[in-house]
Amino acid sequence: MKRYVLVEKMRQTPHSLQMHEITIEHGKGLIILGPVEERREDIALPRRVMEKILKATERRELEQPEPSL
């Protein structure tokens, strides 16, 4: 498993869209290994898939009975 960090841009500040691979080591904490060639879009689920997951979650929540008091 690989972990990545991507710092989101703040208003009107220069920024990099590049992700960096990280690791967490006992006694050291978070260590930045360096930039990677992949983009966020390369490893994220497509929007259509995410929308299907959200719709399925909403349907499941609507089907669950309300807890009785």
PDB file of N, CA, C and O in Angstrom, chain B, residues numbered from 101:
ATOM      1  N   MET B 101       0.843  -1.171   0.000  1.00  0.00           N
ATOM      2  CA  MET B 101       0.000   0.000   0.000  1.00  0.00           C
ATOM      3  C   MET B 101       0.892   1.240   0.000  1.00  0.00           C
ATOM      4  O   MET B 101       1.876   1.320   0.736  1.00  0.00           O
ATOM      5  N   LYS B 102       0.530   2.182  -0.827  1.00  0.00           N
ATOM      6  CA  LYS B 102       1.270   3.440  -0.879  1.00  0.00           C
ATOM      7  C   LYS B 102       0.386   4.547  -0.340  1.00  0.00           C
ATOM      8  O   LYS B 102      -0.834   4.526  -0.505  1.00  0.00           O
ATOM      9  N   ARG B 103       1.016   5.511   0.305  1.00  0.00           N
ATOM     10  CA  ARG B 103       0.297   6.673   0.833  1.00  0.00           C
ATOM     11  C   ARG B 103       0.824   7.912   0.128  1.00  0.00           C
ATOM     12  O   ARG B 103       2.009   8.020  -0.188  1.00  0.00           O
ATOM     13  N   TYR B 104      -0.097   8.844  -0.108  1.00  0.00           N
ATOM     14  CA  TYR B 104       0.278  10.080  -0.786  1.00  0.00           C
ATOM     15  C   TYR B 104      -0.245  11.269  -0.012  1.00  0.00           C
ATOM     16  O   TYR B 104      -1.210  11.166   0.747  1.00  0.00           O
ATOM     17  N   VAL B 105       0.407  12.399  -0.216  1.00  0.00           N
ATOM     18  CA  VAL B 105      -0.081  13.651   0.342  1.00  0.00           C
ATOM     19  C   VAL B 105      -0.142  14.661  -0.801  1.00  0.00           C
ATOM     20  O   VAL B 105       0.750  14.729  -1.647  1.00  0.00           O
ATOM     21  N   LEU B 106      -1.213  15.439  -0.799  1.00  0.00           N
ATOM     22  CA  LEU B 106      -1.400  16.498  -1.782  1.00  0.00           C
ATOM     23  C   LEU B 106      -1.916  17.695  -1.010  1.00  0.00           C
ATOM     24  O   LEU B 106      -2.983  17.629  -0.399  1.00  0.00           O
ATOM     25  N   VAL B 107      -1.176  18.778  -1.032  1.00  0.00           N
ATOM     26  CA  VAL B 107      -1.574  19.971  -0.294  1.00  0.00           C
ATOM     27  C   VAL B 107      -2.496  20.789  -1.184  1.00  0.00           C
ATOM     28  O   VAL B 107      -2.113  21.202  -2.278  1.00  0.00           O
ATOM     29  N   GLU B 108      -3.707  21.019  -0.707  1.00  0.00           N
ATOM     30  CA  GLU B 108      -4.677  21.797  -1.476  1.00  0.00           C
ATOM     31  C   GLU B 108      -4.268  23.265  -1.482  1.00  0.00           C
ATOM     32  O   GLU B 108      -3.662  23.760  -0.532  1.00  0.00           O
ATOM     33  N   LYS B 109      -4.606  23.937  -2.549  1.00  0.00           N
ATOM     34  CA  LYS B 109      -4.232  25.333  -2.749  1.00  0.00           C
ATOM     35  C   LYS B 109      -5.074  26.263  -1.883  1.00  0.00           C
ATOM     36  O   LYS B 109      -6.274  26.055  -1.703  1.00  0.00           O
ATOM     37  N   MET B 110      -4.421  27.289  -1.354  1.00  0.00           N
ATOM     38  CA  MET B 110      -5.130  28.369  -0.681  1.00  0.00           C
ATOM     39  C   MET B 110      -5.319  29.497  -1.689  1.00  0.00           C
ATOM     40  O   MET B 110      -4.597  29.569  -2.684  1.00  0.00           O
ATOM     41  N   ARG B 111      -6.253  30.350  -1.444  1.00  0.00           N
ATOM     42  CA  ARG B 111      -6.551  31.435  -2.384  1.00  0.00           C
ATOM     43  C   ARG B 111      -5.327  32.283  -2.697  1.00  0.00           C
ATOM     44  O   ARG B 111      -4.557  32.654  -1.810  1.00  0.00           O
ATOM     45  N   GLN B 112      -5.172  32.573  -3.962  1.00  0.00           N
ATOM     46  CA  GLN B 112      -4.169  33.500  -4.473  1.00  0.00           C
ATOM     47  C   GLN B 112      -2.757  33.169  -3.995  1.00  0.00           C
ATOM     48  O   GLN B 112      -1.979  34.066  -3.672  1.00  0.00           O
ATOM     49  N   THR B 113      -2.435  31.887  -3.952  1.00  0.00           N
ATOM     50  CA  THR B 113      -1.076  31.479  -3.588  1.00  0.00           C
ATOM     51  C   THR B 113      -0.541  30.559  -4.672  1.00  0.00           C
ATOM     52  O   THR B 113      -1.291  29.767  -5.244  1.00  0.00           O
ATOM     53  N   PRO B 114       0.749  30.658  -4.957  1.00  0.00           N
ATOM     54  CA  PRO B 114       1.323  29.715  -5.912  1.00  0.00           C
ATOM     55  C   PRO B 114       1.306  28.316  -5.287  1.00  0.00           C
ATOM     56  O   PRO B 114       1.418  28.173  -4.070  1.00  0.00           O
ATOM     57  N   HIS B 115       1.165  27.295  -6.123  1.00  0.00           N
ATOM     58  CA  HIS B 115       1.081  25.941  -5.574  1.00  0.00           C
ATOM     59  C   HIS B 115       1.525  24.912  -6.597  1.00  0.00           C
ATOM     60  O   HIS B 115       1.658  25.192  -7.788  1.00  0.00           O
ATOM     61  N   SER B 116       1.745  23.735  -6.096  1.00  0.00           N
ATOM     62  CA  SER B 116       2.104  22.599  -6.933  1.00  0.00           C
ATOM     63  C   SER B 116       0.960  21.597  -6.877  1.00  0.00           C
ATOM     64  O   SER B 116       0.395  21.349  -5.812  1.00  0.00           O
ATOM     65  N   LEU B 117       0.623  21.029  -8.017  1.00  0.00           N
ATOM     66  CA  LEU B 117      -0.417  20.002  -8.054  1.00  0.00           C
ATOM     67  C   LEU B 117       0.176  18.607  -7.917  1.00  0.00           C
ATOM     68  O   LEU B 117      -0.544  17.614  -8.023  1.00  0.00           O
ATOM     69  N   GLN B 118       1.461  18.525  -7.686  1.00  0.00           N
ATOM     70  CA  GLN B 118       2.147  17.241  -7.639  1.00  0.00           C
ATOM     71  C   GLN B 118       1.923  16.544  -6.298  1.00  0.00           C
ATOM     72  O   GLN B 118       1.994  17.166  -5.238  1.00  0.00           O
ATOM     73  N   MET B 119       1.651  15.242  -6.368  1.00  0.00           N
ATOM     74  CA  MET B 119       1.511  14.441  -5.157  1.00  0.00           C
ATOM     75  C   MET B 119       2.890  13.981  -4.718  1.00  0.00           C
ATOM     76  O   MET B 119       3.809  13.846  -5.526  1.00  0.00           O
ATOM     77  N   HIS B 120       3.013  13.744  -3.417  1.00  0.00           N
ATOM     78  CA  HIS B 120       4.258  13.227  -2.862  1.00  0.00           C
ATOM     79  C   HIS B 120       3.951  11.941  -2.107  1.00  0.00           C
ATOM     80  O   HIS B 120       2.971  11.862  -1.365  1.00  0.00           O
ATOM     81  N   GLU B 121       4.793  10.942  -2.301  1.00  0.00           N
ATOM     82  CA  GLU B 121       4.621   9.692  -1.572  1.00  0.00           C
ATOM     83  C   GLU B 121       5.151   9.880  -0.160  1.00  0.00           C
ATOM     84  O   GLU B 121       6.183  10.516   0.054  1.00  0.00           O
ATOM     85  N   ILE B 122       4.423   9.311   0.806  1.00  0.00           N
ATOM     86  CA  ILE B 122       4.835   9.418   2.198  1.00  0.00           C
ATOM     87  C   ILE B 122       4.864   8.032   2.831  1.00  0.00           C
ATOM     88  O   ILE B 122       4.285   7.078   2.313  1.00  0.00           O
ATOM     89  N   THR B 123       5.539   7.952   3.939  1.00  0.00           N
ATOM     90  CA  THR B 123       5.517   6.749   4.763  1.00  0.00           C
ATOM     91  C   THR B 123       5.473   7.205   6.212  1.00  0.00           C
ATOM     92  O   THR B 123       5.810   8.347   6.524  1.00  0.00           O
ATOM     93  N   ILE B 124       5.061   6.315   7.082  1.00  0.00           N
ATOM     94  CA  ILE B 124       5.024   6.617   8.506  1.00  0.00           C
ATOM     95  C   ILE B 124       5.886   5.580   9.203  1.00  0.00           C
ATOM     96  O   ILE B 124       5.641   4.379   9.097  1.00  0.00           O
ATOM     97  N   GLU B 125       6.896   6.056   9.915  1.00  0.00           N
ATOM     98  CA  GLU B 125       7.818   5.154  10.600  1.00  0.00           C
ATOM     99  C   GLU B 125       7.750   5.381  12.101  1.00  0.00           C
ATOM    100  O   GLU B 125       7.696   6.513  12.580  1.00  0.00           O
ATOM    101  N   HIS B 126       7.756   4.277  12.821  1.00  0.00           N
ATOM    102  CA  HIS B 126       7.737   4.330  14.279  1.00  0.00           C
ATOM    103  C   HIS B 126       8.961   5.096  14.780  1.00  0.00           C
ATOM    104  O   HIS B 126      10.087   4.816  14.368  1.00  0.00           O
ATOM    105  N   GLY B 127       8.741   6.041  15.650  1.00  0.00           N
ATOM    106  CA  GLY B 127       9.831   6.819  16.214  1.00  0.00           C
ATOM    107  C   GLY B 127      10.251   8.018  15.377  1.00  0.00           C
ATOM    108  O   GLY B 127      10.959   8.899  15.864  1.00  0.00           O
ATOM    109  N   LYS B 128       9.815   8.055  14.118  1.00  0.00           N
ATOM    110  CA  LYS B 128      10.179   9.174  13.246  1.00  0.00           C
ATOM    111  C   LYS B 128       8.958   9.984  12.827  1.00  0.00           C
ATOM    112  O   LYS B 128       9.033  11.205  12.690  1.00  0.00           O
ATOM    113  N   GLY B 129       7.841   9.305  12.626  1.00  0.00           N
ATOM    114  CA  GLY B 129       6.630   9.988  12.185  1.00  0.00           C
ATOM    115  C   GLY B 129       6.475   9.948  10.685  1.00  0.00           C
ATOM    116  O   GLY B 129       6.888   8.988  10.034  1.00  0.00           O
ATOM    117  N   LEU B 130       5.875  10.995  10.131  1.00  0.00           N
ATOM    118  CA  LEU B 130       5.597  11.074   8.704  1.00  0.00           C
ATOM    119  C   LEU B 130       6.870  11.465   7.962  1.00  0.00           C
ATOM    120  O   LEU B 130       7.528  12.443   8.316  1.00  0.00           O
ATOM    121  N   ILE B 131       7.209  10.696   6.936  1.00  0.00           N
ATOM    122  CA  ILE B 131       8.405  10.963   6.135  1.00  0.00           C
ATOM    123  C   ILE B 131       7.972  11.133   4.686  1.00  0.00           C
ATOM    124  O   ILE B 131       7.298  10.268   4.126  1.00  0.00           O
ATOM    125  N   ILE B 132       8.360  12.248   4.083  1.00  0.00           N
ATOM    126  CA  ILE B 132       8.046  12.498   2.676  1.00  0.00           C
ATOM    127  C   ILE B 132       9.137  11.855   1.833  1.00  0.00           C
ATOM    128  O   ILE B 132      10.306  12.227   1.926  1.00  0.00           O
ATOM    129  N   LEU B 133       8.741  10.876   1.001  1.00  0.00           N
ATOM    130  CA  LEU B 133       9.704  10.152   0.172  1.00  0.00           C
ATOM    131  C   LEU B 133      10.051  10.914  -1.098  1.00  0.00           C
ATOM    132  O   LEU B 133      11.135  10.740  -1.654  1.00  0.00           O
ATOM    133  N   GLY B 134       9.137  11.753  -1.557  1.00  0.00           N
ATOM    134  CA  GLY B 134       9.412  12.542  -2.747  1.00  0.00           C
ATOM    135  C   GLY B 134       8.232  12.576  -3.692  1.00  0.00           C
ATOM    136  O   GLY B 134       7.245  11.868  -3.491  1.00  0.00           O
ATOM    137  N   PRO B 135       8.333  13.400  -4.724  1.00  0.00           N
ATOM    138  CA  PRO B 135       7.236  13.531  -5.685  1.00  0.00           C
ATOM    139  C   PRO B 135       7.071  12.267  -6.519  1.00  0.00           C
ATOM    140  O   PRO B 135       8.023  11.515  -6.730  1.00  0.00           O
ATOM    141  N   VAL B 136       5.853  12.050  -6.987  1.00  0.00           N
ATOM    142  CA  VAL B 136       5.553  10.910  -7.855  1.00  0.00           C
ATOM    143  C   VAL B 136       5.048  11.422  -9.194  1.00  0.00           C
ATOM    144  O   VAL B 136       4.597  12.562  -9.305  1.00  0.00           O
ATOM    145  N   GLU B 137       5.127  10.571 -10.206  1.00  0.00           N
ATOM    146  CA  GLU B 137       4.682  10.968 -11.541  1.00  0.00           C
ATOM    147  C   GLU B 137       3.166  10.932 -11.677  1.00  0.00           C
ATOM    148  O   GLU B 137       2.599  11.660 -12.491  1.00  0.00           O
ATOM    149  N   GLU B 138       2.500  10.081 -10.875  1.00  0.00           N
ATOM    150  CA  GLU B 138       1.054   9.966 -10.977  1.00  0.00           C
ATOM    151  C   GLU B 138       0.381  11.259 -10.534  1.00  0.00           C
ATOM    152  O   GLU B 138       0.899  12.008  -9.705  1.00  0.00           O
ATOM    153  N   ARG B 139      -0.792  11.492 -11.117  1.00  0.00           N
ATOM    154  CA  ARG B 139      -1.605  12.626 -10.711  1.00  0.00           C
ATOM    155  C   ARG B 139      -2.748  12.118  -9.850  1.00  0.00           C
ATOM    156  O   ARG B 139      -3.026  10.919  -9.825  1.00  0.00           O
ATOM    157  N   ARG B 140      -3.397  13.006  -9.158  1.00  0.00           N
ATOM    158  CA  ARG B 140      -4.540  12.627  -8.327  1.00  0.00           C
ATOM    159  C   ARG B 140      -5.591  11.917  -9.170  1.00  0.00           C
ATOM    160  O   ARG B 140      -6.194  10.937  -8.731  1.00  0.00           O
ATOM    161  N   GLU B 141      -5.803  12.412 -10.370  1.00  0.00           N
ATOM    162  CA  GLU B 141      -6.808  11.838 -11.258  1.00  0.00           C
ATOM    163  C   GLU B 141      -6.454  10.412 -11.682  1.00  0.00           C
ATOM    164  O   GLU B 141      -7.338   9.631 -12.035  1.00  0.00           O
ATOM    165  N   ASP B 142      -5.172  10.073 -11.648  1.00  0.00           N
ATOM    166  CA  ASP B 142      -4.738   8.745 -12.070  1.00  0.00           C
ATOM    167  C   ASP B 142      -5.115   7.663 -11.060  1.00  0.00           C
ATOM    168  O   ASP B 142      -5.284   6.501 -11.431  1.00  0.00           O
ATOM    169  N   ILE B 143      -5.249   8.037  -9.790  1.00  0.00           N
ATOM    170  CA  ILE B 143      -5.517   7.026  -8.765  1.00  0.00           C
ATOM    171  C   ILE B 143      -6.888   7.165  -8.121  1.00  0.00           C
ATOM    172  O   ILE B 143      -7.305   6.279  -7.376  1.00  0.00           O
ATOM    173  N   ALA B 144      -7.600   8.260  -8.392  1.00  0.00           N
ATOM    174  CA  ALA B 144      -8.934   8.463  -7.823  1.00  0.00           C
ATOM    175  C   ALA B 144      -9.974   7.718  -8.662  1.00  0.00           C
ATOM    176  O   ALA B 144      -9.759   7.451  -9.844  1.00  0.00           O
ATOM    177  N   LEU B 145     -11.087   7.393  -8.041  1.00  0.00           N
ATOM    178  CA  LEU B 145     -12.175   6.756  -8.773  1.00  0.00           C
ATOM    179  C   LEU B 145     -12.819   7.775  -9.705  1.00  0.00           C
ATOM    180  O   LEU B 145     -12.908   8.955  -9.366  1.00  0.00           O
ATOM    181  N   PRO B 146     -13.266   7.332 -10.870  1.00  0.00           N
ATOM    182  CA  PRO B 146     -13.961   8.247 -11.785  1.00  0.00           C
ATOM    183  C   PRO B 146     -15.233   8.812 -11.142  1.00  0.00           C
ATOM    184  O   PRO B 146     -15.854   8.161 -10.301  1.00  0.00           O
ATOM    185  N   ARG B 147     -15.606  10.015 -11.542  1.00  0.00           N
ATOM    186  CA  ARG B 147     -16.771  10.698 -10.976  1.00  0.00           C
ATOM    187  C   ARG B 147     -18.034   9.845 -11.086  1.00  0.00           C
ATOM    188  O   ARG B 147     -18.830   9.794 -10.148  1.00  0.00           O
ATOM    189  N   ARG B 148     -18.222   9.178 -12.219  1.00  0.00           N
ATOM    190  CA  ARG B 148     -19.418   8.355 -12.418  1.00  0.00           C
ATOM    191  C   ARG B 148     -19.492   7.229 -11.382  1.00  0.00           C
ATOM    192  O   ARG B 148     -20.568   6.914 -10.876  1.00  0.00           O
ATOM    193  N   VAL B 149     -18.357   6.638 -11.078  1.00  0.00           N
ATOM    194  CA  VAL B 149     -18.321   5.555 -10.086  1.00  0.00           C
ATOM    195  C   VAL B 149     -18.639   6.112  -8.701  1.00  0.00           C
ATOM    196  O   VAL B 149     -19.401   5.504  -7.948  1.00  0.00           O
ATOM    197  N   MET B 150     -18.061   7.260  -8.362  1.00  0.00           N
ATOM    198  CA  MET B 150     -18.327   7.877  -7.060  1.00  0.00           C
ATOM    199  C   MET B 150     -19.807   8.230  -6.912  1.00  0.00           C
ATOM    200  O   MET B 150     -20.384   8.055  -5.839  1.00  0.00           O
ATOM    201  N   GLU B 151     -20.419   8.728  -7.987  1.00  0.00           N
ATOM    202  CA  GLU B 151     -21.843   9.062  -7.936  1.00  0.00           C
ATOM    203  C   GLU B 151     -22.689   7.817  -7.690  1.00  0.00           C
ATOM    204  O   GLU B 151     -23.658   7.870  -6.933  1.00  0.00           O
ATOM    205  N   LYS B 152     -22.336   6.700  -8.320  1.00  0.00           N
ATOM    206  CA  LYS B 152     -23.071   5.449  -8.104  1.00  0.00           C
ATOM    207  C   LYS B 152     -22.940   4.985  -6.655  1.00  0.00           C
ATOM    208  O   LYS B 152     -23.910   4.513  -6.063  1.00  0.00           O
ATOM    209  N   ILE B 153     -21.752   5.118  -6.091  1.00  0.00           N
ATOM    210  CA  ILE B 153     -21.532   4.724  -4.694  1.00  0.00           C
ATOM    211  C   ILE B 153     -22.381   5.588  -3.771  1.00  0.00           C
ATOM    212  O   ILE B 153     -23.007   5.073  -2.844  1.00  0.00           O
ATOM    213  N   LEU B 154     -22.410   6.894  -4.015  1.00  0.00           N
ATOM    214  CA  LEU B 154     -23.206   7.801  -3.187  1.00  0.00           C
ATOM    215  C   LEU B 154     -24.694   7.487  -3.285  1.00  0.00           C
ATOM    216  O   LEU B 154     -25.392   7.475  -2.271  1.00  0.00           O
ATOM    217  N   LYS B 155     -25.183   7.233  -4.489  1.00  0.00           N
ATOM    218  CA  LYS B 155     -26.600   6.904  -4.667  1.00  0.00           C
ATOM    219  C   LYS B 155     -26.958   5.609  -3.944  1.00  0.00           C
ATOM    220  O   LYS B 155     -28.009   5.523  -3.310  1.00  0.00           O
ATOM    221  N   ALA B 156     -26.097   4.612  -4.037  1.00  0.00           N
ATOM    222  CA  ALA B 156     -26.351   3.339  -3.363  1.00  0.00           C
ATOM    223  C   ALA B 156     -26.376   3.529  -1.850  1.00  0.00           C
ATOM    224  O   ALA B 156     -27.198   2.925  -1.161  1.00  0.00           O
ATOM    225  N   THR B 157     -25.489   4.357  -1.335  1.00  0.00           N
ATOM    226  CA  THR B 157     -25.452   4.637   0.102  1.00  0.00           C
ATOM    227  C   THR B 157     -26.730   5.336   0.542  1.00  0.00           C
ATOM    228  O   THR B 157     -27.302   4.997   1.577  1.00  0.00           O
ATOM    229  N   GLU B 158     -27.180   6.316  -0.245  1.00  0.00           N
ATOM    230  CA  GLU B 158     -28.417   7.029   0.081  1.00  0.00           C
ATOM    231  C   GLU B 158     -29.614   6.086   0.068  1.00  0.00           C
ATOM    232  O   GLU B 158     -30.461   6.149   0.959  1.00  0.00           O
ATOM    233  N   ARG B 159     -29.691   5.209  -0.937  1.00  0.00           N
ATOM    234  CA  ARG B 159     -30.797   4.244  -1.015  1.00  0.00           C
ATOM    235  C   ARG B 159     -30.791   3.322   0.202  1.00  0.00           C
ATOM    236  O   ARG B 159     -31.838   3.042   0.787  1.00  0.00           O
ATOM    237  N   ARG B 160     -29.618   2.862   0.569  1.00  0.00           N
ATOM    238  CA  ARG B 160     -29.495   1.958   1.715  1.00  0.00           C
ATOM    239  C   ARG B 160     -29.965   2.656   2.993  1.00  0.00           C
ATOM    240  O   ARG B 160     -30.649   2.048   3.817  1.00  0.00           O
ATOM    241  N   GLU B 161     -29.599   3.928   3.161  1.00  0.00           N
ATOM    242  CA  GLU B 161     -30.010   4.667   4.354  1.00  0.00           C
ATOM    243  C   GLU B 161     -31.519   4.874   4.385  1.00  0.00           C
ATOM    244  O   GLU B 161     -32.126   4.835   5.455  1.00  0.00           O
ATOM    245  N   LEU B 162     -32.132   5.095   3.219  1.00  0.00           N
ATOM    246  CA  LEU B 162     -33.584   5.275   3.161  1.00  0.00           C
ATOM    247  C   LEU B 162     -34.322   3.978   3.465  1.00  0.00           C
ATOM    248  O   LEU B 162     -35.437   4.012   3.986  1.00  0.00           O
ATOM    249  N   GLU B 163     -33.726   2.848   3.153  1.00  0.00           N
ATOM    250  CA  GLU B 163     -34.362   1.549   3.372  1.00  0.00           C
ATOM    251  C   GLU B 163     -34.307   1.112   4.829  1.00  0.00           C
ATOM    252  O   GLU B 163     -35.117   0.286   5.252  1.00  0.00           O
ATOM    253  N   GLN B 164     -33.378   1.643   5.597  1.00  0.00           N
ATOM    254  CA  GLN B 164     -33.232   1.236   6.991  1.00  0.00           C
ATOM    255  C   GLN B 164     -34.369   1.826   7.824  1.00  0.00           C
ATOM    256  O   GLN B 164     -34.681   3.010   7.702  1.00  0.00           O
ATOM    257  N   PRO B 165     -34.985   1.003   8.664  1.00  0.00           N
ATOM    258  CA  PRO B 165     -36.071   1.514   9.511  1.00  0.00           C
ATOM    259  C   PRO B 165     -35.525   2.471  10.575  1.00  0.00           C
ATOM    260  O   PRO B 165     -34.388   2.344  11.032  1.00  0.00           O
ATOM    261  N   GLU B 166     -36.367   3.425  10.950  1.00  0.00           N
ATOM    262  CA  GLU B 166     -36.002   4.373  12.002  1.00  0.00           C
ATOM    263  C   GLU B 166     -35.931   3.625  13.332  1.00  0.00           C
ATOM    264  O   GLU B 166     -36.761   2.754  13.594  1.00  0.00           O
ATOM    265  N   PRO B 167     -34.955   3.954  14.171  1.00  0.00           N
ATOM    266  CA  PRO B 167     -34.895   3.296  15.484  1.00  0.00           C
ATOM    267  C   PRO B 167     -36.084   3.719  16.345  1.00  0.00           C
ATOM    268  O   PRO B 167     -36.434   4.898  16.400  1.00  0.00           O
ATOM    269  N   SER B 168     -36.695   2.752  17.011  1.00  0.00           N
ATOM    270  CA  SER B 168     -37.849   3.066  17.863  1.00  0.00           C
ATOM    271  C   SER B 168     -37.360   3.544  19.221  1.00  0.00           C
ATOM    272  O   SER B 168     -36.349   3.074  19.745  1.00  0.00           O
ATOM    273  N   LEU B 169     -38.101   4.483  19.768  1.00  0.00           N
ATOM    274  CA  LEU B 169     -37.724   5.046  21.077  1.00  0.00           C
ATOM    275  C   LEU B 169     -38.416   4.354  22.197  1.00  0.00           C
ATOM    276  O   LEU B 169     -38.211   4.704  23.360  1.00  0.00           O
TER     277      LEU B 169
END
